[in-house]
Amino acid sequence: MSDGDRAGEAAADAFDFNVDVRLTVKNNPSTFQFVNMTIETVPPGATQLDGTWRGAPVFLLSSGGSFAWDGRAGQEFAALSDGASGGLVVTLAGFVGAPGKLPGRGKSGEGHALDPVTHQFREDITWKIT
């Protein structure tokens, strides 16, 4: 493979949004896991986007899927869905940086973990972008 091929390969793997998020069970801080969230392209001014997430299941009942982000005023959340069932797994409240912008390193907030099949509440959680 030539250096030109490698450069093209690296560019193909680049994401406009790529963060690792620590999810912690609010009532049991020793129980936590990380998820990686990516969005391939973030158009200027976009306030609603879809991306993918993945992570080893620790307390979440899923190892990955898609997520929807809504940065509009009054919304400001991310909702992570299970890839297999399509059910909601996690909600992240306050998942926004500057008004209408995706959050960056150090941003934190609260959310909920849900069962993707029964849709029942499982845990209150906190989140932080590392």
LUMDO-828309 format. One line per field, with one value per residue: residue number from 0; residue in three letters; chain; x, y, z of N, C-alpha, C, O in turn. Coordinates in pm, 1 decimal, decimal comma, always signed. Layout:
pos (NUM; ...)
code (ALA; ...)
unit (A; ...)
n.xx (X; ...)
n.yy (Y; ...)
n.zz (Z; ...)
ca.xx (X; ...)
ca.yy (Y; ...)
ca.zz (Z; ...)
c.xx (X; ...)
c.yy (Y; ...)
c.zz (Z; ...)
o.xx (X; ...)
o.yy (Y; ...)
o.zz (Z; ...)
This chain:
pos (0; 1; 2; 3; 4; 5; 6; 7; 8; 9; 10; 11; 12; 13; 14; 15; 16; 17; 18; 19; 20; 21; 22; 23; 24; 25; 26; 27; 28; 29; 30; 31; 32; 33; 34; 35; 36; 37; 38; 39; 40; 41; 42; 43; 44; 45; 46; 47; 48; 49; 50; 51; 52; 53; 54; 55; 56; 57; 58; 59; 60; 61; 62; 63; 64; 65; 66; 67; 68; 69; 70; 71; 72; 73; 74; 75; 76; 77; 78; 79; 80; 81; 82; 83; 84; 85; 86; 87; 88; 89; 90; 91; 92; 93; 94; 95; 96; 97; 98; 99; 100; 101; 102; 103; 104; 105; 106; 107; 108; 109; 110; 111; 112; 113; 114; 115; 116; 117; 118; 119; 120; 121; 122; 123; 124; 125; 126; 127; 128; 129)
code (MET; SER; ASP; GLY; ASP; ARG; ALA; GLY; GLU; ALA; ALA; ALA; ASP; ALA; PHE; ASP; PHE; ASN; VAL; ASP; VAL; ARG; LEU; THR; VAL; LYS; ASN; ASN; PRO; SER; THR; PHE; GLN; PHE; VAL; ASN; MET; THR; ILE; GLU; THR; VAL; PRO; PRO; GLY; ALA; THR; GLN; LEU; ASP; GLY; THR; TRP; ARG; GLY; ALA; PRO; VAL; PHE; LEU; LEU; SER; SER; GLY; GLY; SER; PHE; ALA; TRP; ASP; GLY; ARG; ALA; GLY; GLN; GLU; PHE; ALA; ALA; LEU; SER; ASP; GLY; ALA; SER; GLY; GLY; LEU; VAL; VAL; THR; LEU; ALA; GLY; PHE; VAL; GLY; ALA; PRO; GLY; LYS; LEU; PRO; GLY; ARG; GLY; LYS; SER; GLY; GLU; GLY; HIS; ALA; LEU; ASP; PRO; VAL; THR; HIS; GLN; PHE; ARG; GLU; ASP; ILE; THR; TRP; LYS; ILE; THR)
unit (A; A; A; A; A; A; A; A; A; A; A; A; A; A; A; A; A; A; A; A; A; A; A; A; A; A; A; A; A; A; A; A; A; A; A; A; A; A; A; A; A; A; A; A; A; A; A; A; A; A; A; A; A; A; A; A; A; A; A; A; A; A; A; A; A; A; A; A; A; A; A; A; A; A; A; A; A; A; A; A; A; A; A; A; A; A; A; A; A; A; A; A; A; A; A; A; A; A; A; A; A; A; A; A; A; A; A; A; A; A; A; A; A; A; A; A; A; A; A; A; A; A; A; A; A; A; A; A; A; A)
n.xx (+85,6; +63,4; +185,8; +4,6; -229,0; -264,9; -310,9; -555,1; -707,9; -697,9; -832,0; -1084,2; -1165,1; -1199,0; -1386,1; -1622,7; -1726,4; -1628,1; -1627,4; -1545,4; -1744,5; -1799,9; -2014,7; -2187,9; -2334,4; -2559,7; -2629,6; -2436,2; -2136,2; -1909,9; -1977,0; -1944,3; -1912,6; -1771,2; -1867,3; -1831,2; -1899,1; -1987,7; -2010,2; -2018,7; -2019,1; -2057,8; -2258,7; -2225,4; -2404,0; -2593,3; -2840,4; -2965,1; -2878,3; -2770,0; -2592,7; -2347,6; -2292,3; -2087,2; -1979,8; -1847,3; -2075,9; -2158,7; -2328,5; -2524,0; -2767,1; -2674,7; -2444,2; -2399,2; -2513,7; -2729,9; -2750,1; -2945,6; -2909,9; -3013,1; -2977,6; -3127,8; -3267,5; -3428,6; -3446,3; -3185,3; -3041,1; -2920,1; -3009,3; -2960,3; -2984,6; -3041,4; -2865,8; -2956,0; -3230,0; -3344,3; -3452,6; -3470,2; -3185,8; -3028,0; -3065,3; -2931,0; -2928,9; -2901,6; -2701,0; -2516,8; -2305,7; -2192,5; -2477,0; -2680,4; -2470,4; -2259,3; -2144,0; -1822,9; -1503,3; -1494,1; -1749,5; -2047,8; -2326,7; -2656,9; -2859,4; -3051,2; -3062,5; -3206,3; -3408,1; -3368,6; -3554,4; -3790,4; -3834,7; -3833,7; -3740,0; -3408,3; -3169,9; -3061,9; -2822,5; -2497,2; -2308,2; -2002,1; -1789,5; -1483,8)
n.yy (-117,2; +217,0; +538,0; +731,2; +580,4; +509,0; +758,6; +824,9; +622,4; +690,0; +933,6; +844,6; +723,0; +930,6; +1136,7; +1397,6; +1435,3; +1276,2; +1118,5; +994,4; +873,9; +865,5; +671,3; +656,4; +481,0; +647,7; +605,9; +428,0; +479,4; +324,9; +161,9; +175,1; +257,2; +295,9; +460,8; +504,3; +766,8; +865,2; +1089,3; +1110,6; +1333,4; +1673,3; +1915,9; +2273,5; +2471,3; +2275,7; +2133,4; +1902,4; +1573,5; +1245,4; +961,4; +704,6; +465,5; +279,4; +24,9; -180,5; -389,7; -316,9; -218,4; -135,8; -273,4; -337,7; -326,5; -141,7; +78,7; +314,2; +675,9; +964,5; +1309,6; +1613,9; +1942,8; +2168,6; +2458,0; +2397,1; +2129,2; +1966,1; +1703,1; +1361,3; +1052,5; +719,7; +427,3; +73,5; -143,1; -397,3; -438,9; -191,9; -50,7; +207,8; +283,1; +458,0; +785,9; +1107,5; +1389,1; +1742,5; +1732,9; +1910,9; +2166,0; +2487,5; +2698,4; +2511,4; +2359,7; +2067,7; +1888,9; +1903,3; +1777,2; +1726,6; +1818,4; +1747,9; +1568,4; +1445,6; +1146,6; +863,6; +508,2; +252,5; -42,9; -194,2; -361,4; -399,5; -139,4; -32,4; +169,0; +158,1; +260,0; +563,5; +779,3; +937,0; +1135,2; +1195,4; +1356,6; +1237,4)
n.zz (+0,0; -86,7; +39,1; -35,2; -61,7; +205,2; +319,0; +201,9; +314,6; +586,7; +577,7; +504,4; +736,3; +909,5; +1132,0; +1179,3; +1431,6; +1714,8; +2001,5; +2329,0; +2583,5; +2923,7; +3105,9; +3404,5; +3673,6; +3865,2; +4140,6; +4213,6; +4185,2; +4127,9; +3924,7; +3593,4; +3243,6; +2914,8; +2615,5; +2266,4; +2052,6; +1730,3; +1451,7; +1113,2; +927,6; +998,6; +913,5; +872,0; +1103,7; +1159,4; +1368,9; +1433,9; +1421,4; +1312,9; +1433,8; +1512,7; +1775,7; +2006,2; +2236,4; +2498,7; +2663,4; +2990,9; +3209,2; +3042,9; +2824,3; +2567,6; +2290,7; +2101,2; +1835,1; +1686,4; +1718,9; +1796,5; +1781,1; +1919,1; +1913,9; +1940,4; +2102,9; +2407,9; +2359,6; +2333,8; +2368,6; +2354,3; +2214,4; +2247,1; +2061,3; +2048,8; +1832,4; +1752,8; +1839,6; +1800,3; +2001,8; +2253,7; +2447,5; +2602,2; +2733,2; +2708,0; +2876,5; +2823,9; +2634,9; +2478,4; +2345,6; +2308,7; +2246,5; +2034,3; +1934,2; +1903,6; +2194,0; +2366,0; +2487,7; +2837,9; +2892,8; +3075,9; +3223,5; +3301,1; +3276,5; +3155,2; +3174,1; +2983,9; +2926,7; +2620,1; +2502,2; +2662,5; +2722,3; +2972,2; +3253,0; +3382,1; +3515,8; +3675,2; +3540,8; +3511,3; +3280,9; +3105,5; +2879,5; +2782,3)
ca.xx (+0,0; +143,7; +150,4; -116,6; -340,7; -283,1; -370,6; -695,7; -771,8; -713,1; -937,2; -1212,2; -1199,5; -1211,2; -1520,9; -1632,9; -1757,1; -1581,0; -1601,4; -1564,5; -1830,3; -1807,5; -2147,5; -2173,6; -2459,5; -2563,5; -2633,1; -2327,0; -2031,4; -1807,8; -2027,0; -1938,0; -1865,1; -1746,5; -1919,8; -1774,2; -2004,9; -1931,6; -2091,8; -1924,2; -2013,9; -2139,5; -2272,8; -2233,3; -2537,4; -2682,6; -2880,2; -3020,3; -2792,8; -2767,8; -2459,6; -2338,7; -2223,9; -2047,8; -1913,1; -1866,6; -2185,9; -2130,0; -2462,9; -2617,7; -2804,9; -2645,0; -2303,6; -2388,3; -2627,9; -2733,7; -2800,5; -2999,7; -2873,7; -3095,3; -2916,6; -3215,9; -3305,5; -3541,8; -3427,9; -3050,0; -3023,8; -2883,2; -3082,9; -2887,2; -3070,0; -2977,3; -2857,5; -3030,1; -3374,6; -3391,3; -3508,1; -3393,9; -3097,8; -2977,6; -3091,0; -2831,6; -2986,2; -2804,3; -2590,5; -2495,7; -2197,7; -2248,7; -2612,6; -2694,9; -2346,8; -2226,6; -2057,4; -1684,2; -1435,5; -1520,2; -1893,5; -2108,8; -2468,2; -2728,0; -2941,7; -3118,5; -3040,3; -3333,5; -3403,9; -3406,4; -3663,8; -3913,3; -3841,1; -3846,9; -3629,8; -3314,9; -3077,0; -3022,0; -2679,4; -2430,1; -2221,3; -1896,4; -1704,4; -1344,9)
ca.yy (+0,0; +339,1; +640,9; +795,6; +494,2; +520,3; +889,7; +813,2; +536,3; +768,5; +1032,6; +775,0; +688,7; +1052,5; +1177,9; +1534,7; +1425,9; +1146,2; +1136,8; +885,8; +922,5; +778,3; +660,8; +607,2; +463,1; +758,9; +558,0; +332,9; +535,9; +227,6; +94,2; +267,9; +205,5; +397,6; +442,1; +592,7; +822,6; +928,7; +1141,4; +1122,4; +1469,7; +1770,5; +2036,2; +2398,6; +2513,2; +2162,8; +2118,7; +1768,3; +1482,4; +1104,5; +903,4; +567,9; +449,4; +141,8; +8,0; -310,9; -379,4; -337,3; -212,7; -118,0; -399,9; -323,7; -295,9; -40,8; +107,5; +450,4; +776,1; +1088,7; +1426,6; +1732,0; +2055,4; +2285,6; +2510,6; +2325,6; +1985,3; +1945,4; +1567,1; +1252,9; +929,5; +606,2; +311,6; -55,7; -182,1; -520,9; -426,6; -58,2; +11,3; +311,7; +229,4; +565,6; +925,8; +1197,0; +1523,6; +1851,1; +1691,9; +2022,1; +2256,9; +2620,9; +2680,0; +2450,4; +2293,5; +1942,2; +1909,0; +1859,3; +1719,1; +1788,1; +1841,4; +1639,9; +1583,6; +1330,2; +1074,9; +741,2; +383,6; +183,3; -174,8; -169,0; -449,2; -369,2; +6,9; +6,8; +239,9; +71,5; +331,9; +702,4; +780,9; +1061,8; +1117,3; +1294,7; +1335,2; +1230,5)
ca.zz (+0,0; -94,1; +136,7; -84,9; -24,7; +350,3; +345,7; +165,1; +413,2; +709,4; +553,9; +501,4; +873,3; +989,0; +1166,8; +1227,7; +1574,3; +1763,3; +2144,2; +2424,3; +2690,9; +3041,0; +3164,5; +3541,4; +3746,8; +3960,7; +4278,7; +4234,1; +4099,4; +4088,5; +3805,0; +3480,8; +3116,1; +2813,7; +2480,6; +2165,5; +1968,8; +1611,2; +1341,7; +1002,3; +874,8; +1070,8; +831,4; +948,2; +1144,2; +1186,6; +1509,0; +1450,1; +1345,7; +1350,1; +1437,6; +1563,1; +1904,0; +2037,1; +2365,4; +2562,6; +2759,0; +3132,8; +3266,1; +2932,1; +2762,5; +2425,6; +2262,9; +1997,5; +1750,1; +1633,4; +1812,5; +1742,1; +1860,4; +1894,3; +1982,6; +1940,4; +2234,2; +2465,1; +2336,4; +2385,5; +2418,7; +2263,2; +2242,8; +2191,6; +2035,9; +2030,4; +1692,4; +1725,3; +1858,5; +1766,2; +2121,5; +2321,9; +2551,1; +2687,6; +2701,4; +2766,7; +2884,1; +2820,1; +2547,5; +2385,6; +2383,8; +2291,3; +2194,0; +1903,0; +1891,6; +1969,7; +2310,0; +2355,4; +2604,1; +2967,2; +2911,9; +3153,1; +3251,2; +3355,4; +3180,5; +3199,2; +3101,1; +2965,9; +2864,9; +2481,1; +2458,6; +2737,0; +2731,9; +3111,9; +3316,4; +3454,7; +3603,1; +3655,1; +3511,9; +3477,4; +3164,5; +3088,5; +2762,8; +2830,2)
c.xx (+90,1; +101,0; +24,1; -240,3; -370,2; -349,6; -519,1; -772,3; -796,3; -824,7; -1074,3; -1259,1; -1221,0; -1358,2; -1516,5; -1658,3; -1720,4; -1541,2; -1619,9; -1639,3; -1832,4; -1949,4; -2131,7; -2311,3; -2459,5; -2556,8; -2523,7; -2209,9; -1920,2; -1851,5; -2032,5; -1894,5; -1844,1; -1818,1; -1850,6; -1888,5; -1941,4; -2041,2; -1993,6; -1908,1; -2108,7; -2147,2; -2280,5; -2378,8; -2634,0; -2713,2; -2948,2; -2940,3; -2807,0; -2624,9; -2464,7; -2265,5; -2189,2; -1978,3; -1939,8; -1978,4; -2139,2; -2263,5; -2567,4; -2646,1; -2786,2; -2496,6; -2288,1; -2514,5; -2617,4; -2773,5; -2850,4; -2960,3; -2963,5; -3040,4; -3002,7; -3248,9; -3430,9; -3534,8; -3296,0; -3029,6; -2964,7; -2959,3; -3013,7; -2979,7; -2985,7; -2979,0; -2941,6; -3180,8; -3430,3; -3447,9; -3413,5; -3315,6; -3058,6; -3031,4; -2987,9; -2887,7; -2874,4; -2684,5; -2572,2; -2379,7; -2253,0; -2387,4; -2614,1; -2572,7; -2329,0; -2132,2; -1916,6; -1631,7; -1464,6; -1666,8; -1952,2; -2256,0; -2526,3; -2810,8; -3004,6; -3075,1; -3172,8; -3310,1; -3451,2; -3523,5; -3794,4; -3937,7; -3858,0; -3719,9; -3541,7; -3232,6; -3076,2; -2871,5; -2628,4; -2341,7; -2117,6; -1813,4; -1559,6; -1246,9)
c.yy (+123,5; +437,2; +714,5; +714,8; +505,0; +653,4; +887,0; +728,9; +612,2; +870,4; +966,8; +740,0; +811,4; +1085,5; +1323,5; +1537,4; +1285,9; +1164,0; +1006,3; +943,7; +819,8; +786,9; +595,5; +593,1; +562,8; +711,2; +457,3; +375,0; +439,1; +147,2; +195,4; +193,0; +322,5; +360,5; +542,9; +636,8; +896,0; +978,7; +1169,2; +1266,2; +1558,8; +1897,0; +2162,2; +2433,7; +2400,9; +2154,8; +1985,3; +1675,0; +1339,8; +1054,3; +759,4; +568,6; +302,8; +140,5; -130,1; -298,6; -410,7; -334,7; -181,5; -253,9; -393,6; -294,6; -195,4; -25,9; +249,1; +547,2; +896,3; +1200,5; +1541,8; +1846,2; +2180,1; +2327,9; +2439,1; +2175,5; +1942,0; +1808,4; +1477,6; +1129,6; +814,9; +486,4; +187,7; -94,1; -303,4; -500,4; -293,3; +16,5; +112,3; +250,9; +337,7; +699,2; +1009,3; +1338,6; +1627,6; +1822,8; +1795,8; +2106,3; +2398,0; +2602,5; +2625,9; +2377,7; +2161,6; +1967,9; +1856,2; +1804,8; +1799,3; +1814,3; +1721,9; +1669,5; +1456,5; +1265,2; +952,3; +625,3; +308,2; +43,6; -157,7; -253,8; -412,9; -219,4; +55,5; +75,2; +141,0; +148,9; +481,2; +700,2; +924,1; +1032,2; +1228,7; +1257,9; +1344,0; +1269,6)
c.zz (+0,0; +14,5; +94,4; -50,6; +124,5; +386,1; +313,1; +264,4; +542,8; +693,5; +556,1; +642,4; +961,6; +1012,4; +1210,4; +1378,6; +1619,3; +1909,1; +2220,3; +2543,2; +2803,8; +3095,7; +3301,1; +3604,0; +3862,6; +4105,8; +4310,5; +4145,6; +4060,3; +3965,7; +3690,9; +3355,9; +3022,3; +2685,2; +2389,8; +2075,2; +1851,5; +1517,7; +1229,3; +955,7; +953,8; +985,7; +918,9; +979,7; +1176,2; +1335,8; +1535,8; +1360,0; +1397,2; +1344,6; +1483,2; +1696,9; +1921,5; +2173,0; +2420,4; +2665,7; +2901,5; +3206,3; +3159,8; +2870,6; +2611,6; +2409,6; +2149,3; +1916,2; +1696,4; +1744,7; +1734,7; +1836,7; +1819,3; +1978,8; +1985,2; +2083,0; +2282,6; +2445,0; +2400,4; +2449,5; +2310,3; +2309,0; +2170,1; +2180,4; +2012,0; +1883,1; +1658,8; +1731,5; +1810,8; +1885,3; +2184,3; +2437,9; +2651,2; +2638,4; +2776,2; +2762,2; +2884,1; +2731,7; +2437,2; +2437,9; +2386,6; +2230,4; +2050,5; +1851,7; +1966,3; +2087,1; +2286,0; +2486,7; +2730,8; +2995,6; +2986,0; +3177,2; +3309,5; +3246,5; +3242,6; +3111,6; +3099,8; +2909,7; +2720,5; +2431,9; +2528,4; +2750,0; +2875,6; +3161,1; +3391,3; +3555,7; +3571,3; +3634,8; +3504,1; +3356,9; +3162,1; +2966,7; +2809,6; +2722,0)
o.xx (+183,5; -5,5; -54,9; -344,0; -486,2; -435,3; -600,3; -887,6; -903,3; -903,5; -1170,7; -1379,3; -1257,9; -1443,0; -1419,1; -1616,5; -1774,6; -1434,6; -1698,7; -1602,7; -1862,8; -1998,4; -2068,8; -2395,7; -2370,0; -2485,0; -2517,9; -2186,2; -1843,5; -1771,7; -2113,6; -1846,1; -1892,2; -1828,3; -1816,0; -1965,7; -1852,4; -2148,6; -1896,6; -1795,9; -2225,3; -2053,6; -2336,4; -2465,7; -2747,1; -2623,5; -2985,5; -2934,5; -2850,3; -2545,5; -2571,7; -2187,9; -2250,7; -1925,1; -2043,5; -1976,5; -2086,5; -2307,2; -2686,9; -2558,1; -2872,2; -2431,2; -2176,4; -2608,2; -2508,5; -2823,3; -2804,8; -2975,3; -2987,2; -3054,9; -2956,9; -3257,3; -3527,2; -3610,5; -3296,2; -3004,1; -2960,1; -2972,3; -3008,6; -3045,2; -2873,7; -3081,2; -2994,0; -3252,4; -3549,9; -3486,8; -3291,6; -3371,4; -3056,1; -3041,9; -2960,8; -2893,2; -2766,1; -2578,0; -2606,2; -2358,3; -2349,1; -2412,9; -2557,5; -2570,6; -2377,4; -2049,2; -1894,1; -1705,8; -1460,3; -1705,0; -1912,0; -2303,4; -2454,1; -2829,8; -3011,1; -3053,8; -3242,5; -3204,9; -3563,1; -3585,1; -3897,5; -4047,9; -3892,7; -3608,9; -3592,6; -3225,3; -3088,3; -2800,5; -2705,7; -2304,6; -2141,3; -1771,6; -1517,8; -1126,0)
o.yy (+131,8; +422,6; +755,9; +770,7; +509,5; +658,4; +941,0; +758,5; +600,5; +891,3; +1026,3; +728,5; +796,8; +1065,4; +1368,1; +1631,3; +1187,7; +1218,0; +920,0; +1048,4; +702,5; +895,2; +490,3; +681,6; +561,6; +770,6; +406,0; +313,3; +468,0; +72,6; +288,1; +80,0; +433,2; +242,9; +653,1; +553,9; +978,9; +919,6; +1242,7; +1315,8; +1524,6; +1977,0; +2157,5; +2426,6; +2427,7; +2167,8; +1957,5; +1694,1; +1316,9; +1098,5; +699,1; +659,3; +214,3; +241,9; -190,0; -206,6; -518,8; -436,7; -198,7; -339,8; -439,1; -245,0; -167,2; -105,1; +297,2; +506,9; +925,8; +1188,1; +1564,7; +1846,2; +2286,3; +2244,4; +2422,7; +2101,6; +1886,7; +1798,2; +1513,0; +1105,2; +812,4; +448,1; +195,5; -79,5; -312,9; -539,6; -282,1; +132,7; +102,8; +175,8; +312,6; +722,9; +984,8; +1400,4; +1603,7; +1881,5; +1773,5; +2116,7; +2425,9; +2499,6; +2685,6; +2336,9; +2145,8; +2058,5; +1774,5; +1788,4; +1922,3; +1830,7; +1607,9; +1780,7; +1371,0; +1321,2; +938,1; +640,8; +300,8; +15,7; -111,3; -221,1; -397,1; -176,8; +171,4; +44,3; +50,0; +108,2; +520,9; +627,3; +1019,1; +917,2; +1339,8; +1143,1; +1443,7; +1269,3)
o.zz (+79,7; +74,4; +179,3; -14,9; +165,4; +474,3; +388,3; +295,8; +602,4; +785,7; +604,3; +666,4; +1078,1; +925,5; +1270,9; +1446,5; +1568,5; +1938,4; +2181,7; +2596,6; +2782,2; +3127,8; +3312,4; +3590,0; +3947,1; +4186,3; +4422,3; +4041,7; +3968,5; +3909,1; +3691,4; +3362,7; +3046,4; +2650,4; +2432,3; +2026,9; +1870,2; +1506,4; +1247,6; +945,1; +973,8; +985,1; +1028,5; +892,7; +1216,8; +1419,1; +1649,8; +1238,5; +1510,2; +1261,6; +1491,5; +1727,1; +1862,0; +2218,2; +2391,9; +2747,5; +2928,0; +3259,7; +3183,8; +2865,7; +2536,1; +2501,4; +2106,0; +1926,0; +1665,1; +1849,8; +1624,2; +1958,3; +1700,7; +2101,1; +2027,4; +2173,0; +2207,7; +2507,8; +2510,4; +2569,5; +2192,5; +2429,0; +2047,1; +2277,3; +1961,7; +1816,1; +1547,7; +1639,3; +1783,7; +1873,6; +2169,5; +2517,9; +2771,7; +2518,1; +2893,7; +2655,9; +2937,5; +2750,5; +2321,0; +2558,6; +2458,2; +2167,9; +1958,9; +1735,6; +2078,4; +2080,7; +2196,7; +2583,6; +2731,0; +3111,4; +2962,6; +3154,3; +3360,7; +3138,6; +3364,7; +2991,3; +3201,0; +2852,2; +2698,8; +2330,4; +2463,1; +2784,5; +2898,4; +3117,6; +3456,9; +3671,6; +3455,4; +3704,1; +3492,1; +3333,4; +3209,5; +2951,3; +2868,6; +2745,1)
